[in-house]
Amino acid sequence: GGDSESYHSKSKAKRVRTTFTEEQLQVLQANFQLDSNPDGQDLERIAQITGLSKRVTQVWFQNSRARQKKHLNTGKMKSSPL
């Protein structure tokens, strides 16, 4: 991922946000229960099942791990020592 400022000056149009169907989410969530950090082969397999691109599948797993982490951290500590 490139989060630099030059990213915006690329000629590529803004990528549309992916909307997941109920079926896709069920497949993704079921696989997340089994393995929250699948390897490339697994990602490819899940992508084929859902009809999504491998990249979209990869990002969904990244976001889900972040969400899970966030949920695990909330409630335990009200104020984080930073």
RAFENHU-V438826 format. One record per residue. NEAR is the number of other C-alpha atoms within 8 Angstrom. Layout:
near-><NEAR:NEAR>
//
This chain:
near-><2:4:5:5:6:6:8:5:6:6:4:4:4:4:4:4:4:5:4:6:6:6:7:9:9:8:11:11:8:8:10:10:7:6:7:9:7:8:6:6:7:8:12:9:8:13:12:9:8:10:6:9:8:10:6:9:13:9:8:8:11:8:8:8:10:8:8:8:8:8:8:8:8:8:7:6:7:6:4:5:3:2>
//
